[in-house]
């Protein structure tokens, strides 16, 4: 949600599979270039981002920065400002690998379900 700048992650957008894995289902209110993060996933605030996630974030960021062929279809779905903002959020999380605390503005969607 942080990287995609999800503006409407409600608890009903989360699915727990039979293996205990939680999946966030995209509701298309993502990737805006303006800061609009609203999510119910604040339970991990202040926790360090796992190293294997940082590796993946860096790999995706590098693909986007280099406009690699593997990123072309994805980039075609975003405005240039949205792609730039995604790269900036990735850079920030790589430089500060701790999940943020709740923001002072409305950062929880309504209704919650």
C-alpha positions in Angstrom: 0.0 0.0 0.0 2.9 2.4 0.8 4.5 1.9 -2.6 1.3 2.0 -4.6 0.0 4.9 -2.6 -3.3 3.0 -2.1 -6.1 5.5 -1.3 -8.7 3.1 -0.3 -7.5 -0.2 1.4 -10.4 -1.4 3.5 -10.4 -4.6 5.5 -12.8 -6.1 2.9 -10.0 -5.7 0.3 -7.9 -8.3 2.1 -8.2 -12.0 1.6 -6.7 -14.7 3.8 -6.0 -17.9 1.8 -5.9 -21.4 3.1 -2.2 -21.2 3.8 -2.5 -18.2 6.0 -1.2 -15.7 3.4 -2.9 -12.3 3.3 -3.6 -10.9 -0.2 -4.4 -7.3 -0.8 -6.8 -6.9 -3.7 -6.2 -3.8 -5.8 -9.2 -1.6 -6.1 -7.7 0.7 -8.7 -7.3 3.7 -6.4 -3.5 3.4 -6.5 -0.4 5.1 -8.0 -1.6 8.7 -7.7 1.3 11.1 -7.8 -0.2 13.0 -4.8 0.2 11.5 -1.3 -3.1 9.9 -0.6 -2.3 6.7 1.4 -5.4 5.4 3.2 -5.1 1.9 4.5 -6.3 -0.3 7.4 -2.9 -2.0 7.4 -1.2 0.0 10.2 -0.4 -3.0 12.4 3.1 -3.1 11.2 3.9 0.6 11.7 7.4 1.1 13.0 8.6 -2.4 11.9 11.7 -2.8 9.7 11.1 -3.8 6.2 12.4 -7.4 5.6 15.6 -7.6 3.6 14.0 -9.8 0.9 11.3 -7.2 0.4 14.0 -4.5 0.0 15.7 -6.6 -2.6 12.4 -6.9 -4.5 11.6 -3.2 -4.1 15.1 -2.3 -5.5 14.7 -4.8 -8.4 11.4 -3.3 -9.4 12.6 0.3 -8.9 15.6 -0.4 -11.1 13.4 -2.0 -13.9 11.2 1.1 -13.8 14.2 3.5 -13.8 15.9 1.8 -16.7 12.5 1.4 -18.5 13.4 -2.3 -19.0 11.2 -4.2 -21.5 9.8 -6.2 -18.5 8.3 -3.0 -17.1 7.0 -1.6 -20.4 3.4 -2.9 -20.1 3.2 -1.7 -16.5 4.6 1.7 -17.3 2.1 2.1 -20.2 -0.7 2.0 -17.5 0.7 4.9 -15.6 1.1 8.6 -16.2 4.7 9.7 -16.1 4.0 11.6 -12.8 2.7 8.4 -11.3 5.7 6.4 -12.3 8.0 9.1 -11.0 6.1 9.2 -7.7 6.3 5.3 -7.4 10.1 5.5 -8.0 10.4 8.2 -5.4 8.4 6.2 -2.8 10.6 3.2 -3.6 13.7 5.3 -3.1 12.4 6.6 0.2 11.6 3.2 1.5 14.9 1.8 0.5 16.7 4.7 2.2 14.4 4.5 5.3 13.5 0.8 5.6 11.0 1.2 8.4 7.2 1.1 7.8 5.8 4.5 8.6 3.6 5.4 11.6 0.1 6.7 10.9 0.0 10.0 9.1 -1.6 13.1 10.7 -4.1 13.4 7.9 -7.1 11.1 7.2 -5.2 7.9 6.5 -7.8 5.3 7.3 -10.6 4.8 4.7 -14.2 5.0 5.5 -16.2 2.9 5.8 -13.6 0.4 7.0 -15.2 -2.7 5.4 
